[in-house]
Amino acid sequence: MPKNTYTHIIATIGPSCSTEEKISALMDAGVDAFRFNFSHGTHKEHKERYNLVRKLSKQKGLHVAVVADLQGPKLRVGDFKDNKIELKEGQHFVLDMKNELGNEKRVTLPHKEIFAAINPGDELLVNDGNIVLRIESKTDTSADTVVKIGGILSSRKGVNLPNTKLPISAITEKDRKDLEFALKIGVDWVCLSFVQSVNDVKEARELIGKKAMIISKFEKPSAIDELEEIIKLSDGIMVARGDLGVECPLHTVPVLQKKIVNACRRYARPVIVATQMLESMIEKPTPTRAEVSDVATAVYDGCDAVMLSAETAAGKYPVEAVKMMTNIITQVEADPVFFKYVTGSRQRSCCIGEADSITFAANEISKVLDNVSGVVTYTSSGRTTFLIARERPDIPIIAITPDEKVAQQLSLVWGAKPFVKKSNFSSFAKFEDNAVQVALESGYVHHGDHIIITGGFPIGFKGRTNMLHTVYID
């Protein structure tokens, strides 16, 4: 049976789900894409898992996307002599660049860029924001701080600077090596971490070219300041609520999530909501009610995909977590008011070109023509499918492309059901017959239904969506 949900599921692959049996079970449970987290694992491990994903996808007749998530700069304190210390509110604590084990008075912070960027009065958040240090004074290689919120601090814990833009690239030397490897094996999407400005995306684009699509992760407040510019230059966006929730006040994260999702809709970019969606299922077989509501809210907001991180990578119940997410998505999308929510945020002012107008019109026709069961998009780059997905039609988007890689990339696009079909058509009649054939074979369309066809004709010219056609299948 064809998968009937519009919202896609991304699962992070890791030790808990790296076997052929588990990867197969995750696909059967509803996974549309696998995230490879390059903060963990070796290239050899990633290559073995990649090969399994591709092998199983082919066996099952699926187009599953592979997403490489680059680590980005990781700002961390050094090691402590006894592995951890306790910081108490009001005490002084020094951060410096000395190559020495830390103690109750000081610890190494091996990032000269931080000392260059901070100023007295700034706050540093350590250990996911559980410890707060206020800068009293600083030099080029050290900072004297006062503990504003104390707690246990252990070796190698992360540091966040919520109101400081650091003069560092989002792509480290490690990232460059990981990126070269990921592109060589053939990943479909690359997630860019630590995006502070549009310049970070430009740098990534120069390195990646057209070998993969770029997902920019919103996890830094400075990136929110350049929200639309970053979205326009990216192929997709991830709302990375983990770091975003550390660097921004927690109560602002839901508002930022909606703001980012709506902006992505305006520019027809797929958007992923991520982090702690079913966090309790790392240890337990069922989620909390709040987690279920969190996933449901993201689906109602109209996001293209929801993502599982540690739940599948390291959790005890990876398959159950995916099944739970599938059930939540299915239930929400069956709600009679679901499409009122997802279409209500559409802004028509974004229809500024021929392709935008045609895809907008296709959605409008689907609402008034009887028995329309699918919209068929012919696409060589994926762009036409992105545009029709922006309209959030209440029928499947049957995306026909001659390129296997594009089909895999479209597995993250809302409502898209990708199919690979070579497109050397000598006449419009054959063009139409092919659309009908694929639509019927997909299982979404039956005899007695209408389909809507969009694309560029003649076939084969990228970026040329100039055709809208309806067909009754007798």
FENFEN-V881873 format. One record per backbone hydrogen bond with DSSP energy under -0.5 kcal/mol. CO is the residue of the C=O (numbers start at 1). NH is the residue of the N-H. If there is no record, write none. Layout:
CO_NH / CO_NH
//
This chain:
6_415 / 8_306 / 9_32 / 9_33 / 10_308 / 11_35 / 13_37 / 14_17 / 15_18 / 19_23 / 20_24 / 21_25 / 22_26 / 23_27 / 24_28 / 25_29 / 26_30 / 26_31 / 27_30 / 32_65 / 33_11 / 34_36 / 34_67 / 35_13 / 35_37 / 36_38 / 36_69 / 37_40 / 42_46 / 43_47 / 44_48 / 45_49 / 46_50 / 47_51 / 48_52 / 49_53 / 50_54 / 51_55 / 52_56 / 53_57 / 54_58 / 55_59 / 56_60 / 57_61 / 57_62 / 58_61 / 62_64 / 65_34 / 66_68 / 66_188 / 66_189 / 67_36 / 67_69 / 68_70 / 68_191 / 69_38 / 73_75 / 74_76 / 75_159 / 78_156 / 79_102 / 80_83 / 82_84 / 83_155 / 85_153 / 87_151 / 88_91 / 91_147 / 93_145 / 94_107 / 95_143 / 96_109 / 98_100 / 102_81 / 105_94 / 106_103 / 107_96 / 108_78 / 109_111 / 111_114 / 111_115 / 112_116 / 113_117 / 114_118 / 119_122 / 122_135 / 124_126 / 124_133 / 125_160 / 126_130 / 126_131 / 127_130 / 131_126 / 132_148 / 132_149 / 133_124 / 134_146 / 135_121 / 137_144 / 141_97 / 142_139 / 143_95 / 143_145 / 144_136 / 144_137 / 145_93 / 146_134 / 146_148 / 147_90 / 149_132 / 151_87 / 153_85 / 154_157 / 157_77 / 158_127 / 160_125 / 160_162 / 161_164 / 164_166 / 166_168 / 170_172 / 172_176 / 173_177 / 174_178 / 175_179 / 176_180 / 177_181 / 178_182 / 179_183 / 180_184 / 181_185 / 182_186 / 182_187 / 188_213 / 189_68 / 190_192 / 190_215 / 191_70 / 191_193 / 192_217 / 194_196 / 197_200 / 197_201 / 198_202 / 199_203 / 200_204 / 201_205 / 202_206 / 203_207 / 204_208 / 205_209 / 208_211 / 213_190 / 214_216 / 214_235 / 214_236 / 215_192 / 216_218 / 216_238 / 217_195 / 217_219 / 218_240 / 220_223 / 220_224 / 221_225 / 222_226 / 223_226 / 224_227 / 226_230 / 227_231 / 228_232 / 229_233 / 230_234 / 231_234 / 235_270 / 236_216 / 237_272 / 238_218 / 238_240 / 239_241 / 239_274 / 240_244 / 241_245 / 242_246 / 243_246 / 243_247 / 244_248 / 249_252 / 249_253 / 250_253 / 252_256 / 253_257 / 254_258 / 255_259 / 256_260 / 257_261 / 258_262 / 259_263 / 260_264 / 261_265 / 262_266 / 263_267 / 264_269 / 265_268 / 270_237 / 271_304 / 271_305 / 272_239 / 272_274 / 273_307 / 274_241 / 278_281 / 279_282 / 280_283 / 280_284 / 281_317 / 282_316 / 288_292 / 289_293 / 290_294 / 291_295 / 292_296 / 293_297 / 294_298 / 295_299 / 296_300 / 297_301 / 298_302 / 298_303 / 299_302 / 304_8 / 305_273 / 306_10 / 308_12 / 309_312 / 309_313 / 310_314 / 310_315 / 313_16 / 317_321 / 318_322 / 319_323 / 320_324 / 321_325 / 322_326 / 323_327 / 324_328 / 325_329 / 326_330 / 327_331 / 328_332 / 329_333 / 330_334 / 332_335 / 335_338 / 337_341 / 338_342 / 339_343 / 340_344 / 341_345 / 343_346 / 346_348 / 347_350 / 348_351 / 350_352 / 353_357 / 354_358 / 355_359 / 356_360 / 357_361 / 358_362 / 359_363 / 360_364 / 361_365 / 362_366 / 363_367 / 364_367 / 364_368 / 365_368 / 365_369 / 369_372 / 371_373 / 371_450 / 373_396 / 374_376 / 374_452 / 375_377 / 375_398 / 376_378 / 376_454 / 377_379 / 377_400 / 382_386 / 383_387 / 384_388 / 385_389 / 386_390 / 387_391 / 388_391 / 388_393 / 389_392 / 396_375 / 396_398 / 397_399 / 397_417 / 398_377 / 398_400 / 399_401 / 399_419 / 400_379 / 401_421 / 402_404 / 403_407 / 404_408 / 405_409 / 406_410 / 408_411 / 409_412 / 410_413 / 413_416 / 415_397 / 417_399 / 419_401 / 419_421 / 423_425 / 427_431 / 428_432 / 429_433 / 430_434 / 431_435 / 432_436 / 433_437 / 434_438 / 435_439 / 436_440 / 437_441 / 438_442 / 439_443 / 439_444 / 439_445 / 440_443 / 446_449 / 449_473 / 450_373 / 450_374 / 451_471 / 452_376 / 453_469 / 454_378 / 455_466 / 455_467 / 458_461 / 460_462 / 461_464 / 464_466 / 467_455 / 469_453 / 471_451 / 471_473 / 472_474 / 473_448
//
